[in-house]
């Protein structure tokens, strides 16, 4: 008999409670296909859409194109984030696309006769360059050294010391493998091979079965975390995840990683006044991924290899992470052009 239960990798809170049955069924469909992170992201968008539908007295399965246009207008012009700010245009586009994905699925399953979401959407021009900030080699080194200082300042054998080592290992692995924040939260201990200096990626953004190399110094930090810090964080739980939450019974959350990086950036800026450009940068977890790609490319790694390490399907996507400075273009022009 086929096992239709969600996979063990399904994390608590993936499917919000209170959704209409058709939305819950769609998210369960994604979980069964091992697209847990996708289900979590779309679940948040559907939860927001249903909250609007309840207020507008609209049945999601009976909604018309006009009513969905009203939702689009509300999302773009009325809705505010918890911080009180309007959503970015790209965020609005993503959330509308996630609602459309549910409608396409419902239409394909015969739950609705006509897909009313085909005409909604916010057009976001595709940039040729990833606009997120990234760290230079000196800035990345300062970030690692600052967290190493936090580890040294904590009392050995304490939970605080263990969390500091965990955070240092997460920063080092991110800077040396370019993993997305979602990928960091789903890593298992079994995915890291310290002896071979490799990290196995079972699935990330639809890419499966990939092994990537890890720098030796980052492996040393990870090995220290596994031997000294992680046993203190497990608190007796038999959890498979590499980076554990404070309770030790689940994986570290995206929110925890973001908060950790934000606090570390504040500390790094304060301790390194000579890095004059760092205070002006808005460094997110994805910035570490961009930093990984940029540092590789600027030190001579060819774009095809960067493409493989980032697990991108297309070279054009990798090219957006690796812009070529105009001075480098001038140098290549002088050397290669026959009549400079």
C-alpha positions in Angstrom: 0.0 0.0 0.0 1.3 3.5 -0.9 2.2 5.6 2.1 0.4 8.9 1.7 1.6 10.4 5.0 3.8 13.6 4.8 7.5 12.9 4.7 9.6 13.1 7.9 11.2 16.3 6.6 7.9 18.1 6.9 8.5 20.7 9.5 5.9 21.7 12.1 3.8 24.7 11.1 4.2 24.0 7.3 0.4 24.0 6.7 -1.5 26.8 8.5 -4.6 25.8 10.3 -8.0 27.2 9.3 -7.5 27.2 5.6 -10.3 26.1 3.3 -10.0 22.3 2.5 -8.9 22.9 -1.0 -6.0 25.0 0.1 -5.0 22.4 2.7 -5.2 19.7 0.1 -2.9 21.7 -2.2 -0.3 22.2 0.5 -0.4 18.5 1.5 0.1 17.7 -2.2 3.3 19.8 -2.2 4.5 18.2 1.0 4.0 14.7 -0.4 6.1 15.7 -3.3 8.8 16.7 -0.8 8.4 20.4 -1.5 8.1 21.3 2.1 9.7 24.8 1.9 7.5 25.6 -1.1 4.4 24.5 0.8 5.4 26.7 3.8 5.9 29.8 1.6 2.7 29.3 -0.4 0.8 28.5 2.8 1.7 32.0 4.2 0.4 33.6 1.0 -2.8 31.5 1.0 -3.4 32.3 4.7 -3.1 36.0 3.9 -5.4 35.6 0.8 -8.0 33.8 2.9 -7.9 36.4 5.6 -8.7 39.1 3.0 -11.5 36.8 1.5 -13.1 36.5 4.9 -13.1 40.3 5.4 -14.4 40.8 1.9 -17.0 38.0 2.2 -15.6 36.2 -0.8 -15.5 32.4 -1.2 -12.1 31.7 -2.6 -13.4 28.8 -4.8 -16.2 31.0 -6.2 -14.1 34.2 -6.6 -14.3 36.1 -9.9 -11.6 37.9 -11.8 -13.0 41.2 -10.6 -12.8 40.1 -6.9 -9.2 38.9 -7.4 -8.3 42.2 -8.9 -9.7 43.8 -5.8 -7.4 41.6 -3.7 -4.4 42.6 -5.9 -5.2 46.2 -5.4 -5.6 45.7 -1.6 -2.2 43.9 -1.4 -0.4 46.6 -3.4 -2.0 49.7 -1.9 -3.6 48.9 1.5 -1.7 46.0 3.1 1.1 46.8 5.5 3.8 44.5 6.9 4.1 44.0 10.6 6.7 46.8 10.6 4.1 49.2 9.1 5.7 49.4 5.6 4.0 48.5 2.2 5.2 45.4 0.5 7.9 45.7 -2.1 6.7 45.2 -5.7 8.6 42.0 -6.0 7.0 40.6 -2.8 3.5 41.5 -4.1 4.3 39.7 -7.4 5.5 36.6 -5.6 2.4 36.4 -3.3 0.0 36.8 -6.2 1.9 34.2 -8.2 1.5 31.8 -5.2 -2.2 32.4 -5.1 -2.3 31.8 -8.9 -0.4 28.5 -8.4 -3.2 27.3 -6.0 -5.9 28.3 -8.5 -4.1 26.5 -11.4 -3.9 23.3 -9.2 -7.6 23.6 -8.3 -8.6 24.1 -11.9 -6.5 21.1 -12.9 -8.2 19.0 -10.3 -11.7 20.0 -11.4 -12.5 21.9 -8.2 -13.3 25.1 -10.2 -14.5 25.4 -13.8 -12.6 28.5 -14.8 -9.3 29.9 -13.4 -10.2 33.5 -12.4 -6.6 34.3 -11.5 -5.1 34.4 -15.0 -5.3 38.2 -15.3 -3.9 39.2 -11.9 -0.2 39.9 -11.3 2.3 42.6 -10.7 4.9 43.0 -13.4 8.4 43.3 -12.1 11.1 44.0 -14.7 13.9 41.5 -14.5 17.2 43.0 -13.5 20.4 41.9 -15.2 22.3 42.1 -11.9 21.4 40.9 -8.5 20.9 44.1 -6.5 21.5 42.6 -3.1 24.6 43.8 -1.2 27.5 41.5 -0.8 30.6 41.3 1.4 34.2 41.9 0.2 36.8 39.4 1.3 38.0 41.8 4.1 34.4 42.3 5.3 33.6 38.6 5.2 36.8 37.9 7.2 35.8 40.5 9.8 32.3 38.9 10.1 33.8 35.5 10.8 36.4 36.9 13.2 33.7 38.8 15.1 31.6 35.7 15.7 34.8 33.8 16.7 35.3 36.5 19.3 31.8 35.9 20.6 32.7 32.2 20.9 35.9 33.0 22.8 34.0 35.3 25.2 31.4 32.8 26.2 32.0 30.3 29.0 32.9 26.9 27.7 30.4 24.2 28.3 27.4 26.5 28.6 24.4 26.7 26.3 25.4 30.2 25.3 28.8 28.9 24.2 27.2 26.1 22.2 24.8 28.5 20.4 27.8 30.8 19.6 29.7 27.9 18.0 26.5 26.9 16.1 26.2 30.4 14.7 29.8 30.5 13.7 29.5 27.2 11.9 26.4 28.4 10.1 28.1 31.6 8.9 31.2 29.6 7.8 29.2 27.0 5.9 27.1 29.7 4.2 30.1 31.7 3.1 31.9 28.6 1.7 29.0 26.8 0.1 26.5 29.6 -0.9 23.5 27.7 0.5 20.2 29.5 0.7 18.7 30.2 4.1 16.0 27.6 3.5 18.7 25.0 2.7 20.5 25.8 5.9 17.5 25.1 8.0 16.9 21.6 6.4 20.5 20.3 6.5 21.0 17.1 8.4 24.1 15.9 10.2 24.3 13.0 7.7 24.6 15.6 4.8 28.0 16.8 6.0 31.0 14.6 5.4 33.9 16.2 7.4 36.4 13.5 6.3 35.8 14.2 2.6 35.1 17.9 3.1 31.8 17.6 1.3 28.2 18.7 1.7 25.4 16.6 0.1 22.4 18.5 -1.1 19.4 16.2 -1.3 17.0 18.8 -2.7 17.1 22.5 -3.1 14.8 24.6 -5.4 14.1 21.5 -7.4 17.8 20.4 -7.8 18.4 17.0 -6.4 21.4 14.7 -5.7 24.3 17.2 -5.7 27.6 17.1 -3.7 29.5 20.3 -3.2 33.0 20.8 -1.7 33.5 22.7 1.5 36.6 24.8 2.5 38.9 23.1 5.0 38.7 25.9 7.6 34.9 25.8 7.5 34.9 22.0 8.0 37.1 22.5 11.0 34.6 24.9 12.6 31.7 22.5 11.7 33.6 19.6 13.3 34.1 21.6 16.4 30.3 22.3 16.5 29.4 18.7 16.0 31.8 17.5 18.8 31.4 20.2 21.4 28.3 22.3 20.8 25.6 20.2 19.2 25.5 17.6 22.0 24.6 20.4 24.4 21.9 21.7 22.2 20.2 18.4 21.6 18.9 18.3 25.2 18.4 14.6 24.9 16.4 14.8 21.7 17.3 12.6 18.7 17.0 15.3 16.1 18.6 14.8 12.6 19.0 18.4 11.7 22.5 19.9 11.6 21.7 23.3 13.0 19.3 22.9 16.0 16.9 25.4 17.6 17.4 26.6 21.1 15.1 23.8 22.4 17.1 21.1 20.5 14.0 19.4 19.2 13.8 21.0 15.8 15.8 22.8 13.2 16.9 26.4 13.6 14.4 28.7 12.0 14.9 31.3 9.3 13.9 34.0 11.8 16.6 32.9 14.2 19.2 32.9 11.4 18.1 36.4 10.3 18.2 37.8 13.8 21.6 36.2 14.5 23.1 37.8 11.3 21.5 41.2 12.1 23.1 41.2 15.6 26.4 40.0 14.2 26.5 42.7 11.6 25.9 45.4 14.3 28.8 44.0 16.3 31.1 43.7 13.3 30.5 47.3 12.3 31.2 48.5 15.8 34.4 46.4 16.1 35.7 47.3 12.6 35.6 51.1 12.1 38.1 50.8 9.3 35.5 49.0 7.1 33.9 52.3 6.1 31.6 50.8 3.5 30.1 48.1 5.7 27.8 50.3 7.7 26.1 51.4 4.5 25.3 47.9 3.3 22.1 46.0 4.1 23.4 42.5 4.5 20.9 39.7 4.5 21.4 35.9 4.6 21.1 35.9 0.8 23.9 38.4 0.7 26.2 35.7 2.0 25.2 33.6 -1.0 26.0 36.5 -3.3 29.3 37.1 -1.5 30.2 33.4 -2.1 29.6 33.7 -5.8 31.3 37.1 -6.1 34.4 36.1 -4.3 34.8 32.9 -6.4 34.3 34.8 -9.7 36.6 37.7 -8.8 39.4 35.2 -7.9 39.2 33.5 -11.3 36.5 30.8 -11.0 34.8 30.4 -14.3 31.1 31.1 -14.5 30.2 27.5 -15.4 31.7 26.3 -12.1 30.0 29.0 -10.1 26.8 27.9 -11.8 27.3 24.3 -10.5 28.2 25.4 -7.0 25.1 27.7 -6.7 22.8 24.9 -8.1 21.5 27.3 -10.8 19.7 25.8 -13.8 20.7 28.5 -16.2 23.9 30.4 -16.7 21.9 33.6 -17.1 20.9 33.4 -13.5 24.5 32.9 -12.4 25.5 35.9 -14.5 23.2 38.1 -12.4 25.3 37.2 -9.4 28.6 37.9 -11.0 28.7 41.4 -12.6 32.0 42.3 -14.2 33.3 45.7 -13.1 34.0 48.2 -15.9 37.7 48.4 -14.9 38.1 44.7 -15.4 36.4 45.0 -18.8 38.9 47.8 -19.7 41.8 45.6 -18.7 40.6 42.7 -20.8 39.9 45.1 -23.7 43.5 46.4 -23.5 45.0 42.9 -23.5 42.8 41.2 -26.0 41.9 43.9 -28.5 44.4 43.8 -31.4 44.4 47.6 -31.9 44.0 49.2 -28.4 
